[in-house]
Amino acid sequence: MVGDPMKVRLSDLRGLPLFHGISLLKLRRIAAFCRKRVLPKNTVMFLEDEPATHLYFVLKGSVAITTTVEGRRTTVHEVHEMGCVDWSSLVEPYLCTATAQCTQPCLVLEIDALLLRRRIARDHRLGSYIMTTVATLLHERLLETRRFYTDRLERHVEPVLAGASV
């Protein structure tokens, strides 16, 4: 990873939707295994099908989430400020389901996923809160991906139907 790690402030964590309802004491414990990094444009944060070792949030900049569709890289989501880049590090089998690449210079917050999983295994209320928030994120991403592919399909089918004789 590019860039020297920077210390994470509690305000960095409190600004993220994943941690909105969490006490300061719990945030301090989580901050101990977090760091911020500056990443140049085009930096690949992780690759599809590789182990998901960190949970990432964009503090500044934007990150493209891409996957391979019919042999081509396709952007299925763009993560902007305060957005979660990857949830795979919290869900078995802990493999990245897509590739993430900075589309502009970014400041990201990364959380050691193994340490976070250990923390939420010991604190079930924290784990329930975080996993419920992750489930909501998954729901939103699935809806967005469905819209993306529905739009592509409609653009492809309409011209074909327009040329068909009935």
Residue pairs with C-beta under 8 A, 6 or more apart in sequence:
1 37
1 39
1 45
1 110
2 37
2 38
2 39
2 40
2 43
3 37
3 38
3 39
4 37
5 35
5 36
5 37
6 35
6 36
6 37
6 38
7 35
7 36
8 31
8 34
8 35
8 36
8 109
9 31
10 24
10 27
10 28
10 31
12 31
12 34
12 36
12 59
12 109
13 19
13 22
13 27
13 30
13 31
13 34
13 109
14 20
14 27
15 82
16 57
16 82
16 84
16 109
17 82
17 84
17 133
18 57
18 84
18 130
18 133
18 134
19 27
19 30
21 129
22 30
22 126
22 129
26 123
26 126
29 119
30 111
30 116
30 119
33 111
33 112
33 115
33 116
34 109
34 110
34 111
34 112
35 109
35 110
36 59
36 107
36 108
36 109
36 110
37 107
37 108
37 110
38 105
38 106
38 107
39 45
39 61
39 102
39 105
39 106
39 107
39 108
40 102
40 105
41 102
41 103
41 104
41 105
42 101
42 102
43 101
43 102
43 106
44 99
44 100
44 101
45 56
45 63
45 85
45 86
45 100
45 101
45 102
45 108
46 52
46 54
46 56
46 86
46 96
46 99
46 100
47 96
47 99
48 66
48 67
48 68
48 96
48 97
48 98
48 99
49 95
49 96
50 95
50 96
51 94
51 95
51 96
52 86
52 88
52 89
52 94
52 95
52 96
52 113
53 89
53 94
53 112
53 113
53 114
54 86
54 89
54 110
54 111
54 112
54 113
55 84
55 86
55 87
55 89
55 90
55 110
55 111
55 113
55 116
56 63
56 84
56 85
56 86
56 100
56 108
56 109
56 110
56 111
57 82
57 83
57 84
57 85
57 108
57 109
57 110
57 111
58 79
58 80
58 81
58 82
58 83
58 85
58 106
58 107
58 108
59 81
59 82
59 106
59 107
59 108
59 109
60 81
60 105
60 106
60 107
61 81
61 102
61 103
61 104
61 105
61 106
61 107
61 108
62 78
62 79
62 80
62 81
62 102
62 103
62 104
62 106
63 78
63 79
63 83
63 85
63 100
63 101
63 102
63 103
63 106
63 108
64 75
64 77
64 78
64 79
64 100
64 101
64 102
64 103
65 75
65 76
65 77
65 78
65 79
65 85
65 98
65 99
65 100
66 73
66 74
66 75
66 76
66 98
66 99
66 100
66 101
67 73
67 74
67 76
67 97
67 98
67 99
68 74
73 99
76 98
76 144
76 145
76 148
77 98
77 141
77 144
77 145
77 148
78 103
79 85
79 100
84 137
85 100
85 108
86 96
86 100
87 134
87 137
87 138
87 141
88 94
88 95
88 96
88 97
89 113
89 116
90 113
90 116
90 117
90 130
90 131
90 134
91 134
94 113
116 130
119 126
120 126
120 127
120 130
120 131
121 127
